Amino acid sequence: MAEIPSEWKRHLFEENPMRCLWVNGILTYLGVAFLVIGIVGDAMNRVPGLEPTNWFIMAVGFWMLGIFAWFRGYYSALHGSRDTTQQKID
């Protein structure tokens, strides 16, 4: 496999993988919240702002973004990008 050019690495891999995992947690909780809103709105036969189907689609979209953020953090840690919170002191 070809080596990734160094000037592209900063665009592909986050400087701090923990930030990506933090974003994953936020997006996952938002996805669960949207799913609950969609289920409650569908059960009550009311429209809580958007149609319940739209809430389900938003929940899936946020979960997919969360998975993307997790993979980005994982591969950033795997490729050894700098983690500013874990710098070694010489």
C-alpha positions in Angstrom: 0.0 0.0 0.0 1.2 3.5 -0.8 2.4 5.8 2.0 0.2 8.7 2.8 1.9 12.0 2.0 2.9 14.0 5.1 1.1 17.1 4.0 -2.2 15.2 3.8 -1.9 13.4 7.2 -3.0 16.5 9.2 -6.2 16.7 7.1 -6.9 12.9 7.4 -6.0 12.3 11.0 -7.0 14.4 14.0 -4.3 15.8 16.2 -6.0 14.5 19.3 -7.7 11.1 19.0 -9.5 11.6 22.4 -11.4 14.6 20.9 -12.8 12.3 18.2 -13.9 9.8 20.9 -15.5 12.6 22.9 -17.4 13.8 19.7 -18.5 10.1 19.2 -20.1 10.1 22.7 -22.0 13.3 22.1 -23.3 12.2 18.7 -24.3 8.8 20.1 -26.3 10.4 22.9 -27.9 12.8 20.5 -28.9 9.9 18.2 -30.5 8.1 21.2 -32.4 11.3 22.1 -33.7 11.7 18.6 -34.7 8.1 18.6 -36.7 8.5 21.8 -38.4 11.7 20.5 -39.4 9.8 17.4 -40.8 6.8 19.3 -42.7 9.0 21.7 -44.0 11.2 18.9 -45.2 8.1 17.0 -46.8 6.5 20.0 -48.7 9.7 20.9 -49.8 10.3 17.2 -48.5 13.8 17.5 -45.8 15.8 15.6 -43.1 16.9 18.0 -41.6 19.5 15.7 -40.8 17.1 12.9 -42.5 13.9 11.7 -41.5 10.8 13.7 -39.8 9.3 10.6 -37.6 12.4 10.3 -36.5 11.9 13.9 -35.6 8.3 13.1 -33.6 9.4 10.0 -31.8 12.0 12.1 -31.0 9.4 14.8 -29.4 7.1 12.1 -27.5 10.0 10.6 -26.1 11.0 14.0 -25.1 7.4 14.8 -23.3 7.2 11.4 -21.4 10.4 12.2 -20.5 9.0 15.6 -19.2 5.9 14.0 -17.1 8.0 11.6 -15.7 10.0 14.5 -14.8 6.8 16.3 -13.0 5.4 13.3 -11.2 8.7 12.8 -10.0 8.7 16.4 -9.0 5.0 16.2 -7.0 5.4 13.1 -5.4 8.6 14.4 -4.2 6.8 17.4 -3.1 3.8 15.3 -1.0 5.9 13.0 0.7 7.6 16.0 -0.5 11.2 15.7 0.4 13.5 18.5 -1.8 13.4 21.5 -1.3 16.8 23.3 -2.7 15.5 26.6 -0.2 12.6 26.8 3.1 14.3 25.9 6.3 12.8 27.5 8.5 15.0 29.5 12.2 14.4 28.9 
